Amino acid sequence: MKIFRDKKTLIDYVERQKEMGKRIGFAPTMGALHQGHLSLYKIANTENDLVISSIFVNPTQFNNPDDLKKYPRDIERDIMLLKNTGIIDAVYLPEVVDLYPDGLKSKSYDFDGLENEMEGKFRPGHFDGVGTVVEELLRQVKPDNAYFGEKDYQQLAIIQKLVDKLQLPVKIHGVAIYREENGLAMSSRNERLNHIQRDAAKVIYETLLKVNDWFHLITVSEINKRVKDIFDDKRGMTLEYFEIADEKTLKETDFFYKDKKYRAFIVVNVGVVRLIDNLHLD
Ligand code: PAF
């Protein structure tokens, strides 16, 4: 596995691979790798000649400096893990200057309103930061295919919008959420939960499954009320938001229309750990 620590060596490598006609699959990350990331690599490996990953904890997408400081970083462990997969051809470990040559600031994007829903209300500037770093990474790595987890469904929708608007020549793929045995969506943040919290957090996915059972049988406002009741009863957990939204526009719905697709979105704070999940309603 090749390791590139600066933009120039990465770009030279990509150019050579492109000249040889190789199809590149790319999965950008912020490190603290887990099974969820591995599931992206596995799919990328079946659909491309080369798999490239990147690790960069992107400061501009953190609206809370403390969150940025506490973000888990263990680059040696991550490199070892990537090597051990046996399917990663190269990892890009850029420095700030490689991605932000003019200094650490975000561009300002118009994602047709997707950025103002859900996470956008709670994390101002977050999606401009994600857009800035993902645009730059895609321009440097020039992948044919890029892979993102559906756990951050709004991010995935925004990246698709970015690529459409800028007409970047890459196909974006959403990869199904990888879950722990108890159903908890896999996340680097799960490591910060103690045993009791990790077990209790299974209620998040259980709730989404209940919502799916209730879908079309009761009204949206009744579903919202039942979800709120579930978390009102849970000690040590606070429901930050629950919404059923149109899968395309991400706008919250208060009524189910037959011809539209819906997804339930939830964010719960378990102690100080913010957990996010979603489920397509079917
Ligand atoms: O999902 C992530 O890990 C990050 O938001 C991403 C896409 C790597 C951009 O920093």
Boltz pocket constraint, residues with backbone or C-beta under 6 A from the ligand:
constraints:
  - pocket:
      binder: B
      contacts: [[A, 28], [A, 29], [A, 30], [A, 56], [A, 58], [A, 61], [A, 130], [A, 133], [A, 134], [A, 152], [A, 155]]
      max_distance: 6.0
